Structures are given as C-alpha cells and as structure tokens.
C-alpha cells in the first residue's frame, strides 16, 4: 500500500513526522466539525482531506513559543 501523497512530500511542509501526525489530526477534526455543523456530507474521509491539504501547503503551522 502506497501512501499518496508520498511521505517526503508531506515532510517538505512539516519538519517532523510527529508534528505531521498532530497537524493532520487537528486539521481533520476541524474539517469533520465544520462539515457536521454545516450538514454537508464529505466525499472523502477528513484525514484524507487533511493530508492532501498539508501536501499542497494549504495548512499553516503555528509554532508554540
């Protein structure tokens, strides 16, 4: 089973695998919540949508100080 998009493409956007997991999970929760609030059914799973958004650079990382 191949990950699409490839892991190295995802890691160009996020500095570590651990942060990547957190970023994708947080974005997936946001997507699921927004879809539920709007009553919109999703064609793909929220995690899949979040992964693609990270790969395309659509998710902005917030660094904790």
MDAnalysis code that builds the backbone (N, CA, C; Angstrom):
import MDAnalysis as mda
import numpy as np

u = mda.Universe.empty(195, n_residues=65, atom_resindex=np.repeat(np.arange(65), 3), trajectory=True)
u.add_TopologyAttr("name", ["N", "CA", "C"] * 65)
u.add_TopologyAttr("resid", np.arange(1, 66))
u.add_TopologyAttr("resname", ["UNK", "UNK", "UNK", "UNK", "UNK", "UNK", "UNK", "UNK", "UNK", "UNK", "UNK", "UNK", "UNK", "UNK", "UNK", "UNK", "UNK", "UNK", "UNK", "UNK", "UNK", "UNK", "UNK", "UNK", "UNK", "UNK", "UNK", "UNK", "UNK", "UNK", "UNK", "UNK", "UNK", "UNK", "UNK", "UNK", "UNK", "UNK", "UNK", "UNK", "UNK", "UNK", "UNK", "UNK", "UNK", "UNK", "UNK", "UNK", "UNK", "UNK", "UNK", "UNK", "UNK", "UNK", "UNK", "UNK", "UNK", "UNK", "UNK", "UNK", "UNK", "UNK", "UNK", "UNK", "UNK"])
u.atoms.positions = np.array([
    [0.839, -1.173, 0.000],
    [0.000, 0.000, 0.000],
    [0.889, 1.243, 0.000],
    [0.714, 2.077, -0.991],
    [1.497, 3.302, -1.125],
    [0.730, 4.471, -0.533],
    [1.443, 5.290, 0.211],
    [0.847, 6.499, 0.756],
    [0.821, 7.549, -0.337],
    [-0.311, 8.145, -0.525],
    [-0.445, 9.188, -1.537],
    [-1.011, 10.423, -0.876],
    [-0.365, 11.506, -0.812],
    [0.943, 11.833, -1.385],
    [2.084, 11.191, -0.590],
    [3.265, 11.094, -1.208],
    [4.398, 10.440, -0.540],
    [4.813, 11.167, 0.743],
    [5.353, 10.411, 1.675],
    [5.759, 10.964, 2.967],
    [6.768, 12.094, 2.798],
    [7.725, 11.947, 1.871],
    [8.728, 13.004, 1.722],
    [8.103, 14.313, 1.232],
    [7.031, 14.239, 0.475],
    [6.325, 15.451, 0.049],
    [5.644, 16.112, 1.250],
    [5.079, 15.312, 2.128],
    [4.448, 15.847, 3.337],
    [5.487, 16.474, 4.265],
    [6.658, 15.840, 4.355],
    [7.699, 16.340, 5.253],
    [8.370, 17.603, 4.725],
    [8.115, 17.972, 3.471],
    [8.585, 19.262, 2.960],
    [7.786, 20.400, 3.595],
    [6.574, 20.099, 4.043],
    [5.686, 21.104, 4.623],
    [5.767, 21.155, 6.148],
    [6.092, 20.018, 6.759],
    [6.109, 19.899, 8.226],
    [7.468, 19.320, 8.621],
    [8.135, 19.890, 9.633],
    [9.510, 19.495, 9.937],
    [9.726, 18.081, 10.493],
    [8.720, 17.443, 11.081],
    [8.937, 16.098, 11.622],
    [7.681, 15.246, 11.453],
    [7.890, 13.944, 11.489],
    [6.767, 13.013, 11.363],
    [5.786, 13.173, 12.523],
    [6.311, 13.444, 13.701],
    [5.465, 13.570, 14.888],
    [4.575, 14.805, 14.790],
    [5.160, 15.906, 14.330],
    [4.373, 17.116, 14.152],
    [3.363, 16.918, 13.023],
    [3.754, 16.185, 11.994],
    [2.856, 15.904, 10.876],
    [1.592, 15.197, 11.360],
    [1.752, 14.206, 12.213],
    [0.602, 13.476, 12.751],
    [-0.327, 14.425, 13.502],
    [0.253, 15.291, 14.313],
    [-0.560, 16.234, 15.083],
    [-1.269, 17.241, 14.188],
    [-0.561, 17.755, 13.191],
    [-1.147, 18.744, 12.280],
    [-2.296, 18.129, 11.492],
    [-2.083, 16.926, 10.953],
    [-3.127, 16.258, 10.171],
    [-4.332, 15.939, 11.052],
    [-4.093, 15.447, 12.255],
    [-5.206, 15.108, 13.152],
    [-6.020, 16.344, 13.520],
    [-5.333, 17.433, 13.830],
    [-6.038, 18.661, 14.195],
    [-6.852, 19.188, 13.013],
    [-6.254, 19.191, 11.825],
    [-6.973, 19.685, 10.642],
    [-8.152, 18.770, 10.312],
    [-7.984, 17.464, 10.463],
    [-9.074, 16.521, 10.192],
    [-10.250, 16.765, 11.140],
    [-9.955, 17.049, 12.403],
    [-11.029, 17.373, 13.359],
    [-11.755, 18.648, 12.946],
    [-11.003, 19.645, 12.475],
    [-11.618, 20.896, 12.018],
    [-12.533, 20.648, 10.821],
    [-12.065, 19.845, 9.873],
    [-12.855, 19.534, 8.675],
    [-14.134, 18.801, 9.063],
    [-14.009, 17.780, 9.913],
    [-15.172, 16.991, 10.322],
    [-16.183, 17.850, 11.069],
    [-15.697, 18.700, 11.947],
    [-16.579, 19.561, 12.725],
    [-17.307, 20.562, 11.832],
    [-16.585, 21.174, 10.913],
    [-17.198, 22.148, 10.003],
    [-18.241, 21.487, 9.109],
    [-17.949, 20.295, 8.616],
    [-18.897, 19.583, 7.758],
    [-20.145, 19.196, 8.544],
    [-19.956, 18.761, 9.782],
    [-21.098, 18.377, 10.614],
    [-21.967, 19.593, 10.939],
    [-21.325, 20.703, 11.300],
    [-22.070, 21.925, 11.622],
    [-22.871, 22.434, 10.426],
    [-22.296, 22.294, 9.225],
    [-22.961, 22.778, 8.013],
    [-23.921, 21.743, 7.432],
    [-23.884, 20.526, 7.957],
    [-24.750, 19.471, 7.443],
    [-24.342, 18.993, 6.063],
    [-23.042, 19.098, 5.774],
    [-22.522, 18.714, 4.459],
    [-21.875, 17.334, 4.562],
    [-22.306, 16.377, 3.735],
    [-21.631, 15.076, 3.728],
    [-20.284, 15.192, 3.002],
    [-19.279, 14.505, 3.523],
    [-17.956, 14.535, 2.909],
    [-17.805, 13.365, 1.944],
    [-17.214, 13.627, 0.778],
    [-16.960, 12.571, -0.203],
    [-15.767, 11.708, 0.205],
    [-14.823, 12.319, 0.918],
    [-13.644, 11.601, 1.392],
    [-13.572, 11.734, 2.909],
    [-12.770, 10.887, 3.522],
    [-12.600, 10.954, 4.971],
    [-11.846, 12.234, 5.335],
    [-12.142, 12.802, 6.503],
    [-11.475, 14.035, 6.918],
    [-9.945, 13.920, 6.957],
    [-9.428, 12.768, 7.355],
    [-7.973, 12.592, 7.411],
    [-7.374, 12.662, 6.009],
    [-8.032, 12.054, 5.037],
    [-7.555, 12.102, 3.656],
    [-7.532, 13.535, 3.151],
    [-8.593, 14.279, 3.418],
    [-8.647, 15.679, 3.004],
    [-7.538, 16.483, 3.680],
    [-7.316, 16.239, 4.964],
    [-6.282, 16.962, 5.703],
    [-4.891, 16.654, 5.161],
    [-4.620, 15.405, 4.842],
    [-3.316, 15.022, 4.286],
    [-3.066, 15.757, 2.977],
    [-4.063, 15.800, 2.119],
    [-3.902, 16.489, 0.836],
    [-3.708, 17.992, 1.037],
    [-4.393, 18.569, 1.998],
    [-4.226, 19.998, 2.269],
    [-2.820, 20.304, 2.781],
    [-2.284, 19.452, 3.626],
    [-0.917, 19.640, 4.121],
    [0.068, 19.530, 2.960],
    [-0.094, 18.528, 2.117],
    [0.817, 18.323, 0.991],
    [0.807, 19.509, 0.033],
    [-0.349, 20.137, -0.120],
    [-0.478, 21.271, -1.037],
    [-0.106, 22.594, -0.377],
    [0.282, 22.561, 0.898],
    [0.695, 23.775, 1.597],
    [-0.455, 24.670, 2.010],
    [-1.653, 24.117, 2.111],
    [-2.829, 24.904, 2.469],
    [-3.019, 25.037, 3.978],
    [-2.240, 24.293, 4.751],
    [-2.362, 24.334, 6.210],
    [-1.170, 25.107, 6.757],
    [-1.458, 26.143, 7.536],
    [-0.406, 26.975, 8.110],
    [-0.052, 26.460, 9.496],
    [1.241, 26.235, 9.724],
    [1.700, 25.747, 11.024],
    [1.842, 26.909, 11.986],
    [1.440, 26.679, 13.225],
    [1.612, 27.680, 14.273],
    [2.626, 27.141, 15.265],
    [3.745, 27.829, 15.382],
    [4.806, 27.405, 16.294],
    [4.514, 27.921, 17.693],
    [4.613, 27.039, 18.689],
    [4.472, 27.456, 20.086],
    [5.774, 28.107, 20.530],
    [5.649, 29.144, 21.313],
    [6.855, 29.833, 21.796],
    [7.195, 29.387, 23.190],
])
